[in-house]
């Protein structure tokens, strides 16, 4: 049996409607929070990449919303 390691980033598409993007970003933020909690607040390299991508994608969403 094969396993598939799904991350919310895998389904991110900048062309999605803004509500879909917002839900995806919320799932990604929750995943980051769970990971940080499991690591007692320590962030690993994957977490740093995830955080940087999240910041970039939040900025993109702000632009799409005209904010």
N, C-alpha and C positions, 0 to 999 in steps of 0.2 A: 504494500500500500504506500502510495506517495502522499506527502503532506504539502500543503500550499500555505506558505506564510504570508497571509494577506495583511497589508497595512493600508490605512485609509488613503495614504498618499498615492497608492496604486490606482485609485479611482478618480483622482483629481483631474479635472479638465477645465481649463480657463474659459472655455466657450460655454460651459453649463450656465443655466439660469442662476441668478444671484442667490436664490434661496437654497439651491442644491449646493453651491459653493460654500455658503454659510454653514450648512449642516455638516459638510465634509470637514471644514475647518474646526468645528466644534468636536467632532469625533477625534480629530488629530490632537487637539488640545487635551482632551480627556485621556487619550493614550499616553501622551507625554506626562501628564500628571500622575497617572498610575505607575508609569515607569520610574518617575522620580520618587514616588512614595516607596516603591519596592527597593529602591537603592538608597533609602534614608536621605534623600535630597541631593545625592551625588549624581552628576550628569556624565554620561560616557560619550564617546565620539559620535555614535549614532544619534544620541539625544541632541547633541550640538547641531548636527546636520538637520535633524527634524525641526529643531527650534528655528534655525535660520530659514528653512523653507517655509515654515509657518509664518514668520514675520514677513517674508516677501509676498506670500500669497494673501495675507491680510491687507497689505498695502495695495495689492492688485484689486481686491474686493472693494476697498475704500474708493479706488478710482472708478470702478464700475458703478458704484453707488453715487458718484459725484460728490463725495465727502472730502 
